[in-house]
Amino acid sequence: MHPKAHGCVDATFQINEDIPADLRVGLFSTPGKKYQARIRYSNATALVDNDVDISAESKKVTNKSRGMAVKVLDIEPGGDFLQEDCGARNQDFLMINTPSFAFANVSDYLLLNQILVEDNDDIRRFFAPLASGDFTKEQQAVAAQTFKIVQQISAIPVADPLESSYFGAAPFGFGDKQVMRFTAKPRVAANPQVLPNNPSPNYLKEALDERMKQAQPVVFDFMLQVRKKSEDNLVIENATQHWDEAKYPFVKVAVITIAAPQTNISTAENQTACENLVFNPWHALSAHEPLGGINRLRKAVYNKSAETRLEDTPSTCPFSDNNT
């Protein structure tokens, strides 16, 4: 997933000075602590293709899922790491521009990806249960929930990767007794975003490159939803679940600042460095352990993907667990 990058930028990730005492856990333990970071913006689709699909008949635009991956660099000693990042203690936060995944569990994800591979990134066959009486109610419910989320994705235009909100989607540990979800929300964003007329196949890369030539820095608030692990209604294994923000409000805990200008986004050197980055939710402090079947799947798949993708790149990096 996410094979098409729009670009990578340098940033800082700073814990808020006024972070509430009960949220000072793991990476967020020290108020005011500032880290260097690297951010990759991408499409979440399985193929390197146009940034939007435009129907030749209706001229209707179908939007795609977008990604923002944040690598917080060089976490100081003091907490166990689940998996180091090529020998470094980097905390990765992988996000998409919808609050939930479009698939609930590993079996649904496997079926979805098999269909995408076999049908050239066309998802429609996954929704066959909705049009047939030959499927169980459970199969129809799975297809209906995924269809709802895919419709939401298609309805979200992104004109500039730096003006969209992004979400961790799956649950993660927050110490021993709590669970978190996280989001990055831009302080300045066009609402709603309006796509350019006749967008080019790589219009998001072009938008990112143009925005980073400007002098004004880009700022995201990094926020958490936190709830107890012991709550009976917490369904960690269902990655489509949405947490009610009225009950579990997002709380600001850190600030991501992308300094500008950065005029090297499209240089060959920066693009190569961007391609060679490895993001994995298991590059994490043990206090923020990825939870649920989807996250357990990601550990093995992302490691194998990185190993295969970089097999011709000189590296001594082992894509495997260090401490687990």
Secondary structure, DSSP 8 states (H G I E B T S, - for coil): ----EEEEEEEEEEE-TT--GGG--GGGSSTT-EEEEEEEEEE-SSS---SSEE-TTT--EE---EEEEEEE----SSS-BSS-BTTB--EEEEEESSSS-S--SHHHHHHHHHHHHHTTT--GGGGGGGG-TTS-HHHHHHHHHHHHHHHHHHT---S-GGGS-EE--S-EE-SSSEEEEEEEEESS--SS----SS--TTHHHHHHHHHTTSSS-EEEEEEEEEEETT-TT--TT-TT----TTTS--EEEEEEEE-S--TTTTSHHHHHHHHT----TTSSBGGG-B-SHHHHHHHHHHHHHHHHHTTTS------S-S--
